[in-house]
Amino acid sequence: MAYIRKETQKCLRVDYRITPVAIEDAIHAYLDEDELARLIATLVRDPTIGRKTDEDYHHVAGDLTLRYRIHQASPDLMMVYVLRIHRRERDPRLSGRMAQGARVVRDLALDVVKSRIKALLKEGN
């Protein structure tokens, strides 16, 4: 494993994609839309913030661990794929309580998360 924070990435735009599994992970980790938006906005601002392991990167933010992948889609576009989100230590009292409502919440929360990510990125510029 090596840190790649000092590498320079020559690209003009960074875009992101959240996998359905990562959305389910966020729901099971009891993240609200603001927390999820802040995490993804951090990755979009600096995709090399994590630690590289094989093809993926791991970023630790508080008690959360994010696994994501960076793909250079074109000379001027870098894609960040958020693959998984885990709490570093699971609370046994919270296991499985959100499993039934996960599909319903995913559709509603994703639009809110996307709009909040856009707002956070506009604030940063």
C-alpha positions as CSV (number, residue, x, y, z in Angstrom):
1,M,0.0,0.0,0.0
2,A,1.2,3.5,-0.8
3,Y,-0.1,6.9,-0.3
4,I,-0.6,8.7,-3.7
5,R,-1.6,12.2,-2.3
6,K,1.5,13.7,-3.9
7,E,0.8,12.4,-7.4
8,T,-0.5,15.0,-9.9
9,Q,-3.5,14.2,-11.9
10,K,-3.8,16.2,-15.1
11,C,-7.5,16.4,-15.6
12,L,-10.0,19.2,-15.9
13,R,-13.2,17.5,-14.6
14,V,-14.0,15.0,-11.9
15,D,-17.3,13.2,-11.9
16,Y,-18.7,10.5,-9.5
17,R,-21.0,7.5,-9.6
18,I,-22.4,5.9,-6.5
19,T,-23.1,2.1,-6.8
20,P,-26.4,0.8,-5.5
21,V,-24.5,-1.3,-3.0
22,A,-22.8,1.9,-1.6
23,I,-26.3,3.5,-1.2
24,E,-27.5,0.4,0.7
25,D,-24.3,0.6,2.8
26,A,-25.0,4.2,3.6
27,I,-28.5,3.4,4.7
28,H,-27.4,0.6,6.9
29,A,-24.6,2.8,8.4
30,Y,-27.4,5.3,9.3
31,L,-25.9,8.2,7.2
32,D,-28.2,11.0,6.4
33,E,-28.1,12.9,3.1
34,D,-25.8,15.6,4.4
35,E,-23.1,13.2,5.7
36,L,-23.2,11.2,2.5
37,A,-23.0,14.4,0.4
38,R,-20.0,15.7,2.4
39,L,-18.1,12.4,2.0
40,I,-18.6,12.3,-1.8
41,A,-17.9,16.0,-2.2
42,T,-14.6,15.4,-0.4
43,L,-13.7,12.6,-2.8
44,V,-14.6,14.7,-5.8
45,R,-12.5,17.6,-4.7
46,D,-9.4,15.4,-4.1
47,P,-9.8,11.8,-5.4
48,T,-6.3,10.9,-4.3
49,I,-7.1,11.4,-0.6
50,G,-7.3,7.7,0.1
51,R,-4.8,4.9,0.4
52,K,-4.4,2.8,-2.8
53,T,-4.8,-0.9,-2.4
54,D,-4.7,-2.9,-5.7
55,E,-7.2,-1.2,-8.0
56,D,-9.2,0.4,-5.2
57,Y,-8.7,3.3,-2.8
58,H,-9.7,3.3,0.9
59,H,-10.5,6.6,2.7
60,V,-11.2,6.7,6.4
61,A,-13.4,9.6,7.6
62,G,-14.2,9.4,11.3
63,D,-15.7,6.0,11.9
64,L,-16.5,5.3,8.3
65,T,-14.4,3.6,5.6
66,L,-15.1,4.3,2.0
67,R,-13.8,2.0,-0.8
68,Y,-13.7,3.7,-4.2
69,R,-12.1,3.4,-7.6
70,I,-10.6,6.1,-9.8
71,H,-10.9,5.7,-13.6
72,Q,-9.4,8.1,-16.2
73,A,-12.4,8.1,-18.6
74,S,-10.7,10.6,-21.1
75,P,-7.8,13.0,-21.0
76,D,-10.0,15.7,-19.4
77,L,-12.4,13.5,-17.3
78,M,-11.7,11.5,-14.1
79,M,-14.4,9.3,-12.7
80,V,-14.7,8.4,-9.0
81,Y,-16.8,5.2,-8.4
82,V,-17.9,4.9,-4.8
83,L,-18.1,1.1,-4.2
84,R,-18.7,0.5,-0.5
85,I,-19.2,2.4,2.7
86,H,-18.6,0.7,6.1
87,R,-18.6,1.7,9.7
88,R,-15.2,0.6,11.2
89,E,-17.0,-1.0,14.2
90,R,-20.5,-2.2,13.9
91,D,-23.0,-1.5,16.7
92,P,-24.8,-4.8,17.4
93,R,-28.0,-2.9,18.4
94,L,-28.3,-1.5,14.9
95,S,-27.9,-4.6,12.8
96,G,-30.5,-5.2,10.1
97,R,-33.1,-2.8,11.2
98,M,-33.1,-0.8,8.0
99,A,-33.0,-3.8,5.6
100,Q,-36.7,-3.7,4.7
101,G,-37.0,0.0,4.0
102,A,-33.7,0.3,2.0
103,R,-35.2,0.1,-1.5
104,V,-37.8,2.8,-0.8
105,V,-35.4,5.2,0.9
106,R,-32.7,4.7,-1.9
107,D,-34.9,6.4,-4.6
108,L,-35.9,9.3,-2.4
109,A,-32.5,10.0,-0.8
110,L,-30.4,9.8,-4.0
111,D,-32.0,12.9,-5.5
112,V,-31.4,14.8,-2.3
113,V,-27.8,13.6,-2.0
114,K,-27.1,14.7,-5.6
115,S,-28.5,18.2,-5.1
116,R,-26.6,18.6,-1.8
117,I,-23.3,17.4,-3.4
118,K,-23.8,20.1,-6.2
119,A,-24.4,22.7,-3.5
120,L,-21.3,21.7,-1.5
121,L,-19.1,21.7,-4.6
122,K,-20.4,25.2,-5.6
123,E,-19.5,26.5,-2.1
124,G,-16.0,25.2,-2.4
125,N,-15.2,27.0,-5.6
